[in-house]
Amino acid sequence: MKGVGTQKSALLQKELGVFTFDDLLQYFPFRYIDRTRYYKISEINVNQPMIQVIGRVMSVEVLGEKQSRRLVAQFKDDTGMMELVWFKGLRWVEKQVKVGFVYVAFGKPTEFNARYSMSHPELEIYNPAAQKAGNLSLQPVYNSTEKLKQHFLDSKGLQKLSLALLESIYGQIEETLPAYLLSKLKLAPRNWALSQIHFPRDQQSLDAAMRRLKFEELFFIQLRLLRAKVLRSGKFRGFVFGAVGDKFNTFYKELLPFELTGAQKRVIREIRQDMQRGAQMNRLLQGDVGSGKTAVALMTMLLAADNGFQACMMAPTEILARQHYASIAALAGDELVKIGILTGSTPRKERRLIHEALQEGSLDILVGTHALLEDVVQFKNLGLAVIDEQHRFGVEQRARLWKKNHTPPHVLVMTATPIPRTLAMTLYGDLDVSVIDELPAGRKPIKTLHLYENQRLRMFGFMRQEIAKGRQVYIVYPLIKESEKLDLLHLEAGIEAISREFPLPQYRISIVHGKMKPAEKDFEMQRFVKGETQIMVATTVIEVGVNVPNASVMIIENSERFGLSQLHQLRGRVGRGAEQSYCILMSGDKLSNDGRIRLQTMVKTNDGFEISETDLQLRGPGNIDGTQQSGVLDLKIADLNSDQPLLQLARQEVMEILEEDPELSTEKNMLLMKYFNRNQNLYQHSRIS
């Protein structure tokens, strides 16, 4: 491209990820400056953004000395006078700005010494003929970086590049959506939309261009996901789990220590139907903390065992894997199925025995961490893979699990992080979704309070009351990623204060943090689980994987530093017994607006889905756990908060098209197939079919 040498090209690639013409076309402005009207000097106020004023330069002079030197031009229209001021490049500006000429000055108005001024304005000689020709517009503003700015690729530089590109290839930009869809939905052509998104003629044109390009982005995400789902169900054979045998029935009738909720029964029915179809199951199981996902997963694994298959369950951390193993072993007992656990710290001798038992088929269920992915781990006939908190696993890691059998195993993905509906449709649109939206009977909603630092004595008093009742307490400190040393100092300072308030021998404290060895961590956890300690002081390592029904209080220090999803997960560590549980959010006095909203949301509701919707609004989809690894949500223009109706429309259209033409082989859909094939190599690693 003319004007882009080797150096600029390398910078655009490194700084913005812009490699091709198409990348540049899709590097959209993030806002627009209104150049469609001129203001009189008498209309100016300092609250206005960038504005433009027509006036005559009456004088130009350099004022001040050394650091305070500045060039000041007196600028006049028929309603008043203002100043134009420059602090840099004074010699160059002095040569350019001519006294007596009429200019258009564009910039941010400020007020100094009761006079309006504009610092470093953009100036161009006023041309009434050009104005009549309609050169006024909404001017695009592009995000740039310091390195790009050093090479004249600030917003203006990027604007020039986009304009040059559009002028050179306008009319050659290929359409991606078929004519019948454009006509049906009254969508603008792509060529015109890309031109107007960068250089809109007016607000109406900008709105039409945005609608077209947002729809296109959401449409192709849905097409990719739903087509993968259609093709998988049509082409990918799956094991048929037709029998509900002795293992499942014995567990359900004799060993299950509680009544399943209606939601759990509904989800098990949905899973059973999937497993009888002869196609590979790919189901996402959403359920709030403590809703009983582990019991559902176990019963699904028992179905696999009844049909002669092995099952595995993969968790992101050793703590969580051990928690699952302990829960499953306690529920199922030793006689019903053979269960093993494999983690990074499993001794070599034990590991060898597990490998042998897996290969000969005597081990029915294997629970573990990433260790399950190792090539040496070979199943005799893996029929079901359960993945917990799957967003913590990379795409390639999950793919390795699918390859543990010649026919892909059924897949049940579980998450305790409630996913907003719009995010689920884009992130997990290729999965069938089940939701456990009911807590087990007898569980009381957790009461949440927000206390400030000056209310700490009240918090200590409350802890003493609960401990006196025989309850246990968690105190969690934030993990500050920038400095783990700082975390430990922070945690240690907290331990010191807690030890003073709750001295031995009356009180005992467990301490757990990420710097400890697994064995030490496990020892401290077990002391708390057995009730040998009343208080556990920890960092966020206990976010998942600790189940202590007797713990009734969760105290989160510096709670304003946590995201909503993490606060909700931590709160879910209590409320697991029949007693009333509490979550106390401690914070400093100074809270950001977002911090205040997060804490108010936690106090107001226990509903994970409501919390996740607020989280999506505050953080945007790109920052929600898992979206970075998904490969799906690199949204360039659409916004999942404001564009929900457009997402629904895109999904509906895709479903109708695939119902009629799943292979996209008809002539009217050739354009979709062409676009799909051309872009498929970009996406083939982003999801697992």
C-alpha positions as CSV (number, residue, x, y, z in Angstrom):
1,M,0.0,0.0,0.0
2,K,1.3,3.4,-0.9
3,G,2.5,5.4,2.1
4,V,3.2,2.2,4.2
5,G,6.8,1.2,4.2
6,T,8.4,-1.7,5.9
7,Q,8.7,0.1,9.3
8,K,5.0,1.3,9.4
9,S,3.8,-2.1,8.2
10,A,5.7,-3.9,11.0
11,L,4.3,-1.3,13.5
12,L,0.7,-1.7,12.3
13,Q,1.0,-5.5,12.6
14,K,2.6,-5.4,16.1
15,E,0.6,-2.6,17.7
16,L,-2.9,-3.1,16.1
17,G,-2.8,-6.6,14.6
18,V,-3.4,-5.0,11.2
19,F,-1.8,-7.2,8.5
20,T,-4.1,-6.8,5.4
21,F,-6.4,-4.4,3.6
22,D,-9.3,-6.2,5.2
23,D,-7.8,-5.7,8.7
24,L,-7.4,-2.0,8.1
25,L,-11.0,-1.7,6.8
26,Q,-12.2,-3.4,10.0
27,Y,-10.1,-1.2,12.3
28,F,-13.1,0.9,13.0
29,P,-13.2,4.4,14.6
30,F,-14.2,4.3,18.3
31,R,-16.0,7.7,18.1
32,Y,-16.8,10.6,15.8
33,I,-16.3,14.3,16.0
34,D,-19.1,16.4,14.8
35,R,-17.8,18.6,12.0
36,T,-21.3,19.2,10.6
37,R,-21.8,22.6,12.3
38,Y,-19.9,25.8,13.2
39,Y,-20.2,27.5,16.5
40,K,-20.1,31.3,17.1
41,I,-17.7,32.5,19.8
42,S,-20.7,33.7,21.9
43,E,-22.0,30.1,21.9
44,I,-18.9,28.5,23.4
45,N,-18.9,26.9,26.8
46,V,-16.1,24.9,28.4
47,N,-18.2,21.8,28.8
48,Q,-18.4,21.3,25.0
49,P,-16.2,18.6,23.3
50,M,-14.2,19.4,20.2
51,I,-15.9,22.2,18.2
52,Q,-15.2,24.3,15.1
53,V,-15.3,28.1,14.8
54,I,-14.9,30.4,11.8
55,G,-13.0,33.5,12.5
56,R,-10.4,36.0,11.4
57,V,-6.8,36.1,12.8
58,M,-6.3,39.6,14.1
59,S,-2.8,39.3,15.5
60,V,-0.1,36.7,16.3
61,E,2.6,37.2,18.9
62,V,5.0,35.2,21.1
63,L,4.6,35.7,24.8
64,G,6.6,34.6,27.9
65,E,10.1,33.3,28.2
66,K,11.8,29.9,28.2
67,Q,9.4,27.2,29.6
68,S,6.4,29.6,29.5
69,R,6.9,30.7,25.9
70,R,3.7,30.4,23.8
71,L,2.3,31.7,20.6
72,V,-1.0,33.5,20.9
73,A,-3.3,34.4,18.0
74,Q,-6.3,36.7,18.6
75,F,-9.3,35.1,16.8
76,K,-12.5,37.1,16.1
77,D,-15.9,36.6,14.6
78,D,-19.0,38.8,14.6
79,T,-20.0,37.8,18.1
80,G,-16.7,38.1,20.0
81,M,-13.0,37.4,20.5
82,M,-11.1,34.3,21.6
83,E,-7.4,33.2,21.8
84,L,-5.7,30.4,19.9
85,V,-2.6,29.2,21.8
86,W,0.4,27.0,20.9
87,F,3.1,25.8,23.3
88,K,5.1,23.7,20.9
89,G,6.5,24.2,17.3
90,L,6.2,27.9,17.7
91,R,8.4,28.9,14.7
92,W,6.6,26.5,12.3
93,V,3.1,27.7,13.5
94,E,4.1,31.4,13.2
95,K,5.0,30.9,9.6
96,Q,1.7,29.1,8.8
97,V,-0.8,31.4,10.6
98,K,-1.4,34.6,8.6
99,V,-2.9,37.8,10.1
100,G,-6.1,38.9,8.3
101,F,-6.9,35.4,6.9
102,V,-10.2,33.7,7.8
103,Y,-9.7,30.2,9.3
104,V,-11.7,27.3,10.6
105,A,-10.3,26.5,14.1
106,F,-11.1,23.1,15.5
107,G,-10.3,22.0,19.0
108,K,-11.5,21.8,22.7
109,P,-12.6,25.1,24.2
110,T,-11.2,26.1,27.6
111,E,-11.4,29.3,29.7
112,F,-8.4,31.3,31.0
113,N,-8.6,34.7,32.7
114,A,-12.3,35.1,31.8
115,R,-11.5,34.5,28.1
116,Y,-12.1,31.5,25.9
117,S,-9.1,29.9,24.3
118,M,-8.2,26.8,22.2
119,S,-4.9,25.0,22.7
120,H,-3.1,23.6,19.6
121,P,-6.2,23.9,17.4
122,E,-6.4,22.3,13.9
123,L,-6.5,25.3,11.4
124,E,-7.5,25.3,7.8
125,I,-8.3,28.3,5.6
126,Y,-12.0,28.9,5.3
127,N,-13.3,28.0,1.9
128,P,-17.0,28.8,1.5
129,A,-17.2,26.9,-1.8
130,A,-15.9,23.7,-0.2
131,Q,-18.5,24.2,2.6
132,K,-21.3,24.4,0.0
133,A,-19.9,21.3,-1.7
134,G,-20.7,19.3,1.5
135,N,-17.3,18.5,2.9
136,L,-18.6,18.8,6.5
137,S,-18.9,15.4,8.2
138,L,-18.7,13.3,11.3
139,Q,-14.9,12.9,11.6
140,P,-13.6,9.5,12.6
141,V,-11.4,9.1,15.7
142,Y,-9.2,6.0,15.8
143,N,-7.4,4.4,18.8
144,S,-3.6,4.7,18.4
145,T,-0.6,3.9,20.5
146,E,2.5,5.9,21.6
147,K,4.8,4.0,19.2
148,L,2.4,4.6,16.3
149,K,2.1,8.3,17.1
150,Q,5.9,8.6,17.0
151,H,5.7,7.5,13.3
152,F,2.8,9.9,12.4
153,L,0.2,7.1,12.8
154,D,-2.0,8.9,15.3
155,S,-5.8,9.1,14.7
156,K,-5.2,11.6,11.8
157,G,-2.6,9.3,10.3
158,L,-4.8,6.2,10.5
159,Q,-7.7,8.3,9.1
160,K,-5.5,9.2,6.0
161,L,-4.6,5.5,5.6
162,S,-8.2,4.4,5.7
163,L,-9.3,7.1,3.2
164,A,-6.5,6.2,0.8
165,L,-7.4,2.5,1.0
166,L,-11.1,3.2,0.4
167,E,-10.4,5.5,-2.5
168,S,-8.2,2.8,-4.1
169,I,-10.4,-0.2,-3.7
170,Y,-13.9,1.2,-3.4
171,G,-16.2,-0.9,-5.7
172,Q,-13.9,-3.9,-5.3
173,I,-15.0,-4.8,-1.8
174,E,-16.7,-8.1,-2.0
175,E,-20.2,-8.7,-0.6
176,T,-20.5,-11.4,2.1
177,L,-24.3,-11.6,2.6
178,P,-26.6,-12.9,0.0
179,A,-29.0,-10.5,-1.8
180,Y,-32.1,-12.1,-0.4
181,L,-30.9,-11.5,3.2
182,L,-30.0,-7.8,2.4
183,S,-33.4,-7.3,0.9
184,K,-35.3,-9.1,3.6
185,L,-33.6,-7.2,6.5
186,K,-33.1,-3.9,4.6
187,L,-29.4,-4.1,5.2
188,A,-26.9,-1.7,3.4
189,P,-24.4,-3.2,0.9
190,R,-21.0,-4.0,2.5
191,N,-19.0,-1.7,0.2
192,W,-21.1,1.3,1.2
193,A,-21.3,0.3,4.8
194,L,-17.4,0.1,5.1
195,S,-17.1,3.5,3.5
196,Q,-19.7,5.1,5.7
197,I,-18.4,3.6,9.0
198,H,-15.1,5.4,8.4
199,F,-16.4,8.6,6.7
200,P,-20.1,8.9,7.4
201,R,-22.0,11.4,5.3
202,D,-24.4,12.1,8.3
203,Q,-25.7,10.4,11.4
204,Q,-28.4,8.4,9.4
205,S,-25.7,6.9,7.1
206,L,-23.5,6.0,10.2
207,D,-26.5,4.3,11.9
208,A,-27.2,2.2,8.7
209,A,-23.6,1.3,8.3
210,M,-23.3,0.2,11.9
211,R,-26.4,-1.9,11.7
212,R,-25.2,-3.7,8.6
213,L,-21.6,-4.4,10.0
214,K,-22.8,-5.4,13.5
215,F,-25.3,-7.8,12.0
216,E,-22.7,-9.3,9.7
217,E,-20.3,-9.9,12.6
218,L,-22.9,-11.5,14.8
219,F,-24.4,-13.5,11.9
220,F,-21.1,-15.2,11.0
221,I,-20.3,-16.0,14.7
222,Q,-23.7,-17.7,14.8
223,L,-23.3,-19.4,11.5
224,R,-19.9,-20.8,12.5
225,L,-21.2,-22.1,15.8
226,L,-24.6,-23.5,14.7
227,R,-23.2,-25.0,11.5
228,A,-20.6,-26.9,13.6
229,K,-23.4,-28.1,15.8
230,V,-25.6,-29.2,12.8
231,L,-22.7,-31.0,11.1
232,R,-21.6,-32.7,14.3
233,S,-25.0,-34.1,15.1
234,G,-25.3,-35.3,11.5
235,K,-21.8,-36.6,10.9
236,F,-20.1,-37.3,14.3
237,R,-21.0,-40.7,15.5
238,G,-21.4,-41.0,19.3
239,F,-21.6,-43.9,21.6
240,V,-25.2,-45.0,22.4
241,F,-25.8,-45.2,26.1
242,G,-29.0,-47.1,25.9
243,A,-29.1,-48.9,29.2
244,V,-29.9,-47.6,32.6
245,G,-28.3,-50.4,34.6
246,D,-27.5,-51.6,38.1
247,K,-24.9,-49.0,38.9
248,F,-27.2,-46.0,38.2
249,N,-30.3,-47.6,39.8
250,T,-28.4,-48.8,42.9
251,F,-27.0,-45.3,43.4
252,Y,-30.3,-43.5,42.8
253,K,-32.4,-45.8,45.0
254,E,-30.0,-46.8,47.8
255,L,-26.9,-44.5,48.0
256,L,-28.1,-41.0,47.1
257,P,-28.2,-39.3,50.5
258,F,-30.6,-36.5,49.5
259,E,-33.6,-36.0,47.2
260,L,-32.7,-34.6,43.8
261,T,-34.2,-31.2,43.0
262,G,-36.6,-30.9,40.1
263,A,-33.9,-29.0,38.1
264,Q,-31.4,-31.9,38.6
265,K,-33.9,-34.5,37.5
266,R,-34.7,-32.3,34.4
267,V,-31.0,-32.0,33.5
268,I,-30.4,-35.8,33.9
269,R,-33.3,-36.4,31.5
270,E,-31.8,-34.0,28.9
271,I,-28.4,-35.7,29.2
272,R,-29.9,-39.2,28.9
273,Q,-31.8,-38.2,25.7
274,D,-28.5,-36.8,24.3
275,M,-26.7,-40.1,25.0
276,Q,-29.3,-42.2,23.3
277,R,-29.3,-40.4,20.0
278,G,-26.1,-42.0,18.5
279,A,-24.5,-38.6,18.1
280,Q,-21.8,-37.1,20.2
281,M,-23.2,-35.1,23.2
282,N,-21.8,-31.7,23.7
283,R,-23.7,-30.1,26.6
284,L,-22.9,-27.2,28.8
285,L,-24.2,-27.6,32.4
286,Q,-24.6,-24.3,34.2
287,G,-25.4,-24.2,37.9
288,D,-24.7,-21.8,40.7
289,V,-22.3,-22.7,43.4
290,G,-23.8,-25.5,45.5
291,S,-26.6,-26.4,43.1
292,G,-25.6,-30.0,42.8
293,K,-23.7,-30.3,39.5
294,T,-21.3,-32.9,41.0
295,A,-24.2,-35.3,41.7
296,V,-25.5,-34.9,38.1
297,A,-21.9,-35.5,36.8
298,L,-21.6,-38.6,38.9
299,M,-24.9,-40.0,37.7
300,T,-23.9,-39.3,34.1
301,M,-20.6,-41.2,34.7
302,L,-22.6,-44.1,36.2
303,L,-24.6,-44.2,33.0
304,A,-21.3,-44.6,31.1
305,A,-20.2,-47.4,33.4
306,D,-23.6,-49.2,33.0
307,N,-23.0,-49.1,29.2
308,G,-19.5,-50.6,29.5
309,F,-17.6,-47.3,29.1
310,Q,-15.1,-45.4,31.2
311,A,-15.5,-41.8,32.2
312,C,-13.1,-39.0,33.3
313,M,-13.6,-35.7,35.0
314,M,-11.0,-32.9,34.6
315,A,-10.7,-30.0,36.9
316,P,-8.4,-26.9,36.6
317,T,-6.7,-27.2,40.0
318,E,-5.5,-30.0,42.3
319,I,-7.6,-28.7,45.1
320,L,-10.8,-28.9,43.0
321,A,-9.8,-32.3,41.6
322,R,-9.3,-33.7,45.1
323,Q,-12.6,-32.1,46.2
324,H,-14.5,-33.8,43.3
325,Y,-12.7,-37.1,44.0
326,A,-13.6,-37.0,47.7
327,S,-17.3,-36.1,46.9
328,I,-17.7,-38.8,44.3
329,A,-16.0,-41.4,46.4
330,A,-18.1,-40.5,49.4
331,L,-21.3,-40.6,47.4
332,A,-20.7,-43.8,45.3
333,G,-18.7,-45.8,47.8
334,D,-16.0,-48.4,47.0
335,E,-18.3,-51.2,45.8
336,L,-20.3,-49.5,43.1
337,V,-17.5,-48.3,40.8
338,K,-13.7,-48.1,40.8
339,I,-12.6,-44.5,41.0
340,G,-9.0,-43.1,40.7
341,I,-7.4,-39.7,40.9
342,L,-4.4,-38.4,38.9
343,T,-2.8,-35.1,39.5
344,G,0.7,-33.6,39.1
345,S,1.6,-34.7,42.6
346,T,0.5,-38.3,42.2
347,P,3.5,-40.5,43.2
348,R,5.1,-42.4,40.3
349,K,4.3,-45.9,41.6
350,E,0.6,-44.9,42.1
351,R,0.6,-43.3,38.7
352,R,1.8,-46.5,37.0
353,L,-1.0,-48.6,38.7
354,I,-3.6,-46.1,37.5
355,H,-2.3,-46.2,33.9
356,E,-2.5,-50.0,34.0
357,A,-6.0,-50.1,35.5
358,L,-7.2,-47.6,32.8
359,Q,-5.8,-49.6,29.9
360,E,-7.2,-52.9,31.1
361,G,-10.6,-51.3,31.9
362,S,-10.8,-52.1,35.6
363,L,-10.9,-48.3,36.5
364,D,-14.4,-46.9,35.8
365,I,-13.9,-43.2,36.6
366,L,-10.7,-41.1,36.6
367,V,-10.7,-37.7,38.2
368,G,-7.8,-35.4,37.6
369,T,-6.2,-32.2,36.5
370,H,-4.2,-31.4,33.3
371,A,-2.3,-34.7,34.1
372,L,-5.2,-36.5,32.3
373,L,-4.0,-35.0,29.0
374,E,-0.6,-36.6,29.0
375,D,0.0,-39.1,26.1
376,V,0.8,-41.9,28.6
377,V,-2.8,-41.7,30.0
378,Q,-4.6,-44.2,27.7
379,F,-8.2,-45.4,28.3
380,K,-9.5,-48.8,27.3
381,N,-12.8,-47.2,26.1
382,L,-13.4,-43.6,27.2
383,G,-17.1,-42.8,26.6
384,L,-17.6,-39.6,28.6
385,A,-15.5,-36.6,29.5
386,V,-16.7,-34.2,32.1
387,I,-14.8,-30.9,32.3
388,D,-15.3,-28.6,35.2
389,E,-14.8,-24.8,35.0
390,Q,-13.8,-25.4,31.4
391,H,-12.9,-21.7,30.7
392,R,-9.7,-22.3,32.6
393,F,-8.5,-24.8,30.0
394,G,-7.0,-23.9,26.7
395,V,-8.6,-25.0,23.5
396,E,-5.8,-27.4,22.5
397,Q,-5.8,-29.0,26.0
398,R,-9.4,-29.9,25.6
399,A,-8.9,-31.2,22.1
400,R,-6.3,-33.7,23.5
401,L,-8.9,-35.1,25.7
402,W,-11.3,-35.8,22.8
403,K,-8.6,-37.8,21.1
404,K,-8.4,-40.4,23.9
405,N,-10.8,-42.6,21.9
406,H,-11.2,-43.3,18.2
407,T,-14.9,-42.1,18.5
408,P,-15.1,-38.8,20.3
409,P,-16.5,-39.3,23.9
410,H,-19.6,-37.6,25.0
411,V,-18.7,-34.2,26.5
412,L,-20.3,-32.6,29.6
413,V,-18.9,-29.1,30.3
414,M,-19.7,-27.7,33.7
415,T,-19.5,-24.2,35.1
416,A,-20.4,-22.5,38.3
417,T,-19.9,-19.1,36.7
418,P,-23.4,-18.2,35.5
419,I,-23.1,-17.0,31.9
420,P,-25.4,-14.2,30.6
421,R,-27.8,-15.4,27.9
422,T,-26.2,-13.2,25.2
423,L,-22.7,-14.4,26.1
424,A,-23.9,-18.1,26.2
425,M,-25.3,-17.6,22.7
426,T,-22.0,-16.4,21.3
427,L,-19.5,-18.3,23.4
428,Y,-21.3,-21.6,23.6
429,G,-23.7,-21.4,20.7
430,D,-22.6,-24.8,19.5
431,L,-23.4,-26.5,22.7
432,D,-26.7,-27.6,24.1
433,V,-27.3,-25.8,27.4
434,S,-28.7,-27.2,30.6
435,V,-29.3,-25.0,33.7
436,I,-29.7,-26.2,37.3
437,D,-31.7,-23.2,38.5
438,E,-32.8,-24.6,41.9
439,L,-30.8,-25.0,45.1
440,P,-31.2,-28.1,47.2
441,A,-34.0,-28.1,49.8
442,G,-33.2,-26.7,53.2
443,R,-30.5,-24.3,51.9
444,K,-31.0,-20.7,53.2
445,P,-30.0,-17.7,51.0
446,I,-26.7,-16.2,52.2
447,K,-27.1,-12.8,53.8
448,T,-24.5,-10.3,52.5
449,L,-23.3,-7.2,54.2
450,H,-20.9,-4.4,53.1
451,L,-18.8,-2.9,55.9
452,Y,-16.2,-0.2,55.7
453,E,-12.8,-0.2,57.4
454,N,-14.1,1.8,60.4
455,Q,-16.7,-1.0,61.1
456,R,-14.0,-3.6,61.6
457,L,-14.7,-4.1,65.3
458,R,-18.3,-4.9,64.4
459,M,-17.0,-7.6,62.1
460,F,-14.7,-9.1,64.8
461,G,-17.7,-9.1,67.2
462,F,-19.8,-10.9,64.7
463,M,-17.0,-13.5,64.1
464,R,-16.9,-14.2,67.8
465,Q,-20.7,-14.8,68.0
466,E,-20.6,-17.3,65.1
467,I,-17.6,-19.1,66.4
468,A,-19.3,-19.3,69.8
469,K,-22.2,-21.1,68.1
470,G,-19.6,-23.7,66.8
471,R,-19.4,-22.3,63.3
472,Q,-16.3,-21.6,61.2
473,V,-15.1,-18.5,59.3
474,Y,-13.2,-17.8,56.1
475,I,-11.2,-14.6,55.7
476,V,-10.0,-14.1,52.1
477,Y,-7.5,-11.5,50.9
478,P,-7.1,-10.4,47.3
479,L,-4.5,-11.8,45.0
480,I,-2.8,-8.7,43.6
481,K,-1.3,-10.1,40.4
482,E,1.4,-7.4,40.1
483,S,3.2,-8.6,43.2
484,E,2.9,-12.0,44.9
485,K,5.3,-10.8,47.6
486,L,3.0,-7.9,48.3
487,D,0.2,-10.5,48.6
488,L,2.0,-12.4,51.3
489,L,2.9,-9.2,53.2
490,H,-0.7,-8.2,53.0
491,L,-1.9,-11.7,54.1
492,E,0.7,-11.8,56.9
493,A,-0.4,-8.4,58.2
494,G,-3.9,-9.7,58.2
495,I,-2.9,-12.9,60.1
496,E,-1.1,-10.8,62.7
497,A,-4.3,-8.7,63.3
498,I,-6.5,-11.8,63.4
499,S,-4.1,-13.6,65.8
500,R,-4.2,-10.6,68.2
501,E,-8.1,-10.6,68.1
502,F,-8.4,-14.4,68.3
503,P,-5.5,-15.7,70.4
504,L,-4.5,-19.2,71.3
505,P,-5.6,-21.5,72.9
506,Q,-9.2,-20.4,72.6
507,Y,-9.0,-20.0,68.8
508,R,-7.0,-21.8,66.1
509,I,-6.3,-20.5,62.6
510,S,-5.5,-22.2,59.3
511,I,-3.5,-20.3,56.7
512,V,-3.6,-21.1,53.0
513,H,-2.0,-19.2,50.1
514,G,-0.7,-19.9,46.6
515,K,3.0,-19.9,47.6
516,M,2.6,-23.0,49.8
517,K,3.4,-26.5,48.6
518,P,0.4,-28.7,47.7
519,A,1.0,-31.0,50.7
520,E,1.1,-28.0,53.2
521,K,-2.0,-26.5,51.6
522,D,-3.8,-29.8,51.9
523,F,-2.8,-30.2,55.5
524,E,-4.1,-26.8,56.4
525,M,-7.3,-27.4,54.5
526,Q,-7.9,-30.7,56.2
527,R,-7.5,-29.1,59.6
528,F,-10.3,-26.7,58.7
529,V,-12.5,-29.4,57.2
530,K,-12.2,-31.5,60.3
531,G,-13.1,-28.6,62.5
532,E,-9.6,-28.4,64.2
533,T,-9.4,-24.7,63.3
534,Q,-12.2,-22.2,63.5
535,I,-10.8,-19.6,61.1
536,M,-9.2,-20.0,57.7
537,V,-7.2,-17.0,56.5
538,A,-6.5,-17.5,52.7
539,T,-5.9,-15.9,49.4
540,T,-8.2,-16.8,46.5
541,V,-6.9,-20.4,46.2
542,I,-10.1,-21.3,48.1
543,E,-12.3,-19.7,45.4
544,V,-13.2,-23.2,44.2
545,G,-12.9,-26.7,45.7
546,V,-13.6,-26.3,49.4
547,N,-16.8,-27.8,50.9
548,V,-17.2,-27.2,54.6
549,P,-20.9,-27.2,55.5
550,N,-20.0,-26.0,59.0
551,A,-18.4,-22.8,57.7
552,S,-21.1,-20.1,57.9
553,V,-19.1,-16.8,57.5
554,M,-17.2,-15.6,54.5
555,I,-15.3,-12.4,55.0
556,I,-13.7,-10.8,51.9
557,E,-11.0,-8.2,52.6
558,N,-10.5,-5.4,50.1
559,S,-13.6,-6.7,48.3
560,E,-13.6,-3.7,45.9
561,R,-10.5,-5.3,44.2
562,F,-12.5,-8.4,43.2
563,G,-14.6,-8.9,40.1
564,L,-18.3,-9.8,40.5
565,S,-17.8,-13.3,39.3
566,Q,-15.0,-14.0,41.8
567,L,-17.0,-12.4,44.7
568,H,-20.0,-14.7,43.8
569,Q,-17.7,-17.7,43.7
570,L,-16.2,-16.9,47.1
571,R,-19.5,-16.3,48.7
572,G,-20.6,-19.8,47.4
573,R,-18.0,-21.4,49.8
574,V,-20.5,-20.8,52.6
575,G,-24.2,-21.6,52.7
576,R,-23.6,-25.3,52.3
577,G,-25.2,-26.4,55.5
578,A,-28.7,-25.9,57.0
579,E,-27.6,-23.0,59.2
580,Q,-27.9,-19.3,58.2
581,S,-24.7,-18.2,56.4
582,Y,-23.2,-14.7,55.9
583,C,-20.9,-13.0,53.6
584,I,-19.2,-9.8,54.8
585,L,-17.6,-7.5,52.1
586,M,-14.9,-5.3,53.7
587,S,-13.8,-2.3,51.8
588,G,-11.9,1.0,52.0
589,D,-13.9,4.3,52.2
590,K,-13.0,5.4,48.7
591,L,-14.8,3.3,46.0
592,S,-14.9,3.8,42.3
593,N,-18.3,3.9,40.7
594,D,-17.9,0.3,39.3
595,G,-16.6,-0.9,42.7
596,R,-19.7,0.5,44.4
597,I,-22.0,-1.1,41.9
598,R,-20.3,-4.4,42.3
599,L,-20.7,-4.4,46.1
600,Q,-24.3,-3.1,45.9
601,T,-25.1,-5.9,43.5
602,M,-23.7,-8.5,45.9
603,V,-25.7,-7.2,48.8
604,K,-28.9,-7.0,46.8
605,T,-29.0,-10.5,45.1
606,N,-27.8,-14.1,45.4
607,D,-28.9,-14.8,41.8
608,G,-25.8,-15.7,39.8
609,F,-27.4,-14.9,36.5
610,E,-28.4,-11.4,37.6
611,I,-24.9,-10.9,38.9
612,S,-23.4,-12.1,35.6
613,E,-25.5,-9.7,33.6
614,T,-24.2,-6.8,35.8
615,D,-20.7,-8.1,35.3
616,L,-21.1,-8.1,31.5
617,Q,-22.4,-4.5,31.6
618,L,-19.5,-3.4,33.8
619,R,-16.6,-5.3,32.2
620,G,-17.8,-6.1,28.6
621,P,-17.6,-9.5,27.1
622,G,-13.9,-9.5,26.3
623,N,-13.0,-9.6,30.0
624,I,-15.4,-12.2,31.3
625,D,-13.6,-15.4,32.3
626,G,-13.1,-17.7,29.4
627,T,-13.8,-15.3,26.5
628,Q,-10.2,-14.7,25.7
629,Q,-9.5,-18.5,25.2
630,S,-12.7,-19.1,23.3
631,G,-11.5,-17.6,20.0
632,V,-15.0,-16.4,19.4
633,L,-15.5,-13.1,21.1
634,D,-13.0,-10.9,19.2
635,L,-15.8,-8.5,18.5
636,K,-14.7,-5.5,16.3
637,I,-18.0,-3.5,16.3
638,A,-20.9,-5.4,17.9
639,D,-21.6,-4.9,21.6
640,L,-23.3,-7.7,23.5
641,N,-25.0,-5.3,25.9
642,S,-26.5,-2.9,23.5
643,D,-26.9,-5.2,20.4
644,Q,-29.0,-8.0,22.0
645,P,-31.9,-7.6,19.6
646,L,-29.5,-7.8,16.6
647,L,-27.9,-10.9,18.1
648,Q,-31.3,-12.6,18.4
649,L,-32.1,-11.6,14.8
650,A,-28.8,-13.0,13.5
651,R,-29.3,-16.2,15.4
652,Q,-32.8,-16.6,14.1
653,E,-31.8,-16.0,10.5
654,V,-28.9,-18.5,10.7
655,M,-31.3,-21.2,12.2
656,E,-33.8,-20.7,9.4
657,I,-31.0,-20.9,6.7
658,L,-29.5,-24.1,8.2
659,E,-32.8,-25.7,8.6
660,E,-33.5,-25.3,4.9
661,D,-29.9,-25.8,3.7
662,P,-27.5,-27.3,6.4
663,E,-24.6,-27.8,3.9
664,L,-25.0,-24.2,2.4
665,S,-25.0,-25.9,-1.0
666,T,-27.9,-24.1,-2.7
667,E,-27.1,-21.3,-5.2
668,K,-28.6,-18.6,-3.1
669,N,-26.2,-19.5,-0.2
670,M,-23.0,-19.8,-2.3
671,L,-21.8,-16.5,-1.0
672,L,-22.1,-17.7,2.6
673,M,-20.3,-20.9,1.8
674,K,-17.5,-18.9,0.0
675,Y,-17.0,-16.6,2.9
676,F,-17.2,-19.5,5.3
677,N,-14.5,-21.6,3.5
678,R,-12.2,-18.6,3.1
679,N,-12.4,-17.8,6.9
680,Q,-12.6,-21.3,8.3
681,N,-8.9,-21.7,8.6
682,L,-8.9,-18.7,11.0
683,Y,-11.4,-20.4,13.3
684,Q,-10.7,-24.1,13.0
685,H,-8.6,-24.1,16.2
686,S,-11.1,-21.9,18.1
687,R,-13.7,-24.5,18.8
688,I,-13.7,-28.3,19.1
689,S,-16.2,-30.1,16.8
